[in-house]
Amino acid sequence: MWTIYHNPRCSKSRQTLQLLQDNNIEPEIVLYLETPPDGATLKALLKKLGIAPRDLLRKGEDAYKELNLKDAAHSDDALIEAMVSHPKLIERPIVVKGDSAVLGRPPENVLELL
């Protein structure tokens, strides 16, 4: 089972979805801005990605600056809560296959899961 956490307005997300479809994969599409993952889901995604919460943050977003998320004093749980409350902070796209996941930046990263 394949899943993509997708933002159709993002070119990298669209390219990643197209790359999957070009390889005959029709993933479940989660429009994460409309239905944001909860904290438990985000923790599971981070574990599959093998990265820390800070590595999943989009640092160019207004919420990143407004919440002063650059401050290293923020705990992992606080960063996860910020992403749950402000899903635009979540780097995209995330592609999941079973117990593995990759960020589709660049889109070719998903080839690791094939």
Summary of the structure (lengths in Angstrom):
residues: 114
radius of gyration: 13.7
end to end distance: 11.8
largest distance: 44.0
contacts: 327
relative contact order: 0.24
helix: 46%
strand: 17%
